[in-house]
Amino acid sequence: MSRLCIVPCGAKKIWDLRPDAGPTEAQHAYVGAFTKKCISYAYFLFFSRWLILSAKYGFLAPSDIIPEAFNVSFNSRNSSCVGVETLRSQAARRGLLTIDEIVILGGRNYSAVLRRVIEKGPVLKFPLEGLTGIRYMLQKLDRAIKYGNEIWSE
């Protein structure tokens, strides 16, 4: 069975810490605690393939280059936010529609976007959905990483 994990981008980026960082790989550009924990969960433990979902750029492979700082969120109605049709096109190009199962690590904003983008094909799982806040999501990820147990969802 083919599987993929999608991790959320985050507001805190490398340019917040090092304004002179320049173009940076996606896997190193997002430096917030939640995104870093999701990457650790996906990359180091359970998935051979994972992507970052950026509100500005869409689906990013870990090695994709982000050219500069930006501030776009799925929470806002920003015109710079990537659209559903663009995400659908990217999902097709990146082979997401032929994968058996996609696990999305993120809150309800990511769940809503992914449900609109991938309407048929892979089984979508949202193991952090329903948790009431990032603190609880971090706790669940911490336990999964500590004990090497994947988080399951229905």
N, C-alpha and C positions, 0 to 999 in steps of 0.2 A: 504494500500500500504506500503510495506517495503522499508525503506530508510536507507542509510548509507552515512557518510561523510568521505572523506579521506583528511587529512591535511598533508602538507609537513613537512619533517624534516628541520633542518636548520644547518648552519655551526657552530653557537655558541651553545655550550653545557655547562652543569653544571661544567664540569672539567676545563673550561676556567676561571670560577669564583672561584671554589673550587677544586683544583687539587687532594685533598684527599677525594673527595666525594665517591669514590668506586662505586660498582654496583648500578644503579639507575633505577627506573621505567621510561619507555619511556615518559610518560606524564610530568615528571619532568626533564628529561635529556636535552630536547631542550629548551633553554632559550632565543633565539633570539626574537626580537619584532614581527616579522611576524608570526613565528610559534605559539607564545603565543597568538597572536590575533586570529589566525585561530582556535586554541583550544577553546578559549573563545566563539567564534562564534558557533562552532560545539557543544561543550559540554553544555554550559550554556544556549543556546537559542533554537536551532532548531533540534538537533538530539539525539536520545536515544542511538544510536550506532555510534561510529567513530573509525577510525584507523589512525595511522601515517604511511606514506610511507617513509621508510628509504632507502637511496641509498646503504647502506651496508647490512642491515638486511631484507629489504622488508617490508611486511605489519606487523605492530606492534600494538597490543592492548595497550591501555594506561597503563595497569599494567605489561606488558612484561618488563623484566629486561634487560637493556643494561649493559654489564659487565665493560666496560672501554671506555676511550676516543678514538675517531677515527676521521678521516677526509676523507670522501668519498662523492662525489657529482655526480648527474646525468649530471652535466655540463662537467665533465672530462671523459677521456677515461681510468679511473683507473681500473686495473684488479680486485680490491676488490669490485667493483660495482656489485650489485646483477643482475643476468641475467633475461631476459624475461621469459625463461622457468621456472626458479625458482619462479618468481612472479606468473606465471600462476598456478603452482602447489599450491602455498600458497593461491591464490585467491580461488581455488576450495576447499581446506581444510578449509578455513575460511568462506565458504558459500557465497562468494561474487557473484557467478554466479547465485544464486537463488534470489537475491535481485531485487526488481523492479527498483529502481533508486539509482544511486551513484553520489553524488556531490563531485567534486574534487576542493579543494581550493589550487590553485598553478598556476604557470606560464606555459609557453609553454613547458618547459622540462618535467614537470609532465603530462601535457596533452598528449604529444607524447608517453610517457611511458605507460600511462594507456590505450590509444587507441590501442597499440600493445598487451597489456596484456589481456584486456577484449574486445574481438572482437565481441562477441554476448552475448545476455542475457540481462543484465540490461541496462536501458537508462542511458547514461553518460551525466552529466551536468558539465560545466566548467564556473561558473559565473564570474571568474576573468580573463578569457582568453581574450586577445585582449587589456588589459590595458597595457600601456607603462611604466612599472616600478613599483617597490615595493611600492613607495610612494602612487601611485594611488590605488593600491590594499589595502593598509592600510587605506586609506581614505574611500574606499567603505565599508570595514569591520567595521570601526569605526561608520559610519552612520547606518549600519544595526544593530549593537549592541546597539547604542544609542536609536534608534527608535523602536527596536524590529521587524524590517522588514527583512525577508529573502531576500537574493540576488537571483534573478532569472536569468536563462540563457536559451537560445534556443538550 
